[in-house]
Amino acid sequence: MSLIAGLNLFEMILYALIALCGVVGAAFAVTTRDDAYQAGDRQSKWIWVAILVGSAFVVITRVPFLSWAGIVAIGVYWFDVRPHLKSIVNGNYGW
């Protein structure tokens, strides 16, 4: 196996894992209460579900520029939106 083939395989696996994170994030978004999105001043639940499912689709199909935007959208959900909503649902309102 050449180095290029190995890197290509690594890239395919990485993109698949990121797409899986998008699908799992969409499942978490569906199970989160609607009012938590309003309380957190975020987009609505169904907009985030659509963003995550669409992002997972473009990441797994590896659309040249859109896949990077999808990766960013999935990261924004996991590292910004979900922790904020989780703290709201759990009742942690501290700074």
TAVENHU-V643312 format. One record per residue. N is the residue number from 0. D_CENTER is the distance of its C-alpha to the mean C-alpha in Angstrom with 2 decimals. Layout:
n = [N & N]
d_center = [D_CENTER & D_CENTER]
This chain:
n = [0 & 1 & 2 & 3 & 4 & 5 & 6 & 7 & 8 & 9 & 10 & 11 & 12 & 13 & 14 & 15 & 16 & 17 & 18 & 19 & 20 & 21 & 22 & 23 & 24 & 25 & 26 & 27 & 28 & 29 & 30 & 31 & 32 & 33 & 34 & 35 & 36 & 37 & 38 & 39 & 40 & 41 & 42 & 43 & 44 & 45 & 46 & 47 & 48 & 49 & 50 & 51 & 52 & 53 & 54 & 55 & 56 & 57 & 58 & 59 & 60 & 61 & 62 & 63 & 64 & 65 & 66 & 67 & 68 & 69 & 70 & 71 & 72 & 73 & 74 & 75 & 76 & 77 & 78 & 79 & 80 & 81 & 82 & 83 & 84 & 85 & 86 & 87 & 88 & 89 & 90 & 91 & 92 & 93 & 94]
d_center = [32.54 & 32.29 & 30.02 & 28.34 & 27.67 & 26.26 & 23.89 & 22.82 & 22.18 & 20.18 & 18.02 & 17.56 & 16.60 & 14.12 & 12.40 & 12.62 & 11.09 & 7.97 & 7.97 & 8.79 & 5.95 & 3.98 & 7.32 & 7.82 & 5.22 & 7.10 & 10.14 & 9.88 & 9.53 & 12.54 & 14.48 & 14.29 & 17.44 & 17.74 & 19.87 & 17.48 & 15.47 & 18.91 & 20.13 & 17.29 & 17.92 & 14.43 & 13.83 & 14.73 & 12.98 & 13.35 & 12.16 & 8.68 & 8.99 & 10.31 & 7.87 & 5.02 & 8.16 & 9.66 & 7.25 & 7.54 & 11.16 & 11.92 & 10.61 & 12.73 & 15.55 & 15.46 & 16.50 & 18.07 & 16.70 & 13.83 & 12.04 & 12.01 & 10.79 & 7.82 & 7.27 & 7.92 & 5.75 & 2.46 & 5.44 & 6.75 & 4.95 & 5.80 & 8.95 & 10.24 & 9.52 & 9.38 & 12.38 & 14.21 & 14.00 & 14.96 & 17.90 & 18.97 & 19.07 & 20.93 & 23.36 & 22.91 & 23.84 & 25.17 & 24.56]
